[in-house]
Structures are given as structure tokens and as C-alpha cells.
Amino acid sequence: GTIVVAPREFMEIVPNVNAEHANTARPVRLDAHEVARLAKKLAFHTGKAAWTFGTSFLVLVVPLIVQLHREEQLIELEKEQLGVLSQPSGGLVAE
């Protein structure tokens, strides 16, 4: 479109209605070079997204899993200790 520059208080963007390419819909054709470039770009951005996800997982989720595992082990240890303490003592057995 054409941009009409007015005084600083008021700016208006006026579309160019005489543009021929606006009314024609052509199918997009890609040659081998453009396909290779787009594939490379897609692979690059996919790699960046995978790296971001993997790093975020390591920083945020792995410590949480480790802490939950430690807590689970601590609860099991406490249950074991309570079980030992609540058993009647064997002491001396009269025969």
C-alpha cells in the first residue's frame, strides 16, 4: 500500500487500490533451491526448539523428580523406623 505522511498529529495509511497483483491469485512455485533453503531453515528452528525444550526440562523438571525421589525414600525410612520401634521387644525368652 501507499503511505501518506501527514503532520505528526495525524498519520493515515491508504491502500493502493490500483495494484494489479492484489487481485491475481497465483499458485506459489518453489524451485529446488528454495525448497532446500526452507528445509534448512525448518531444521534449524526445529533444532533450536528441541534444545530449548531439553534445557528447560533439565533445569526445571529433573530437580523436581530428584527431590520427589528423595522424599519418597525418606518416608520409607521413617515407616521402617516406626515399625522397628513399635514391635514388642524380644528381650529374654523364658523356656
Buried (B, 14 or more C-beta within 10 A) or exposed (E): EEEEEEEEEEEEEEEEEEEEEEEEEEEEEEEEEEEEEEEEEEEEEEEEEEEEEEEEEEEEEEEEEEEEEEEEEEEEEEEEEEEEEEEEEEEEEEE
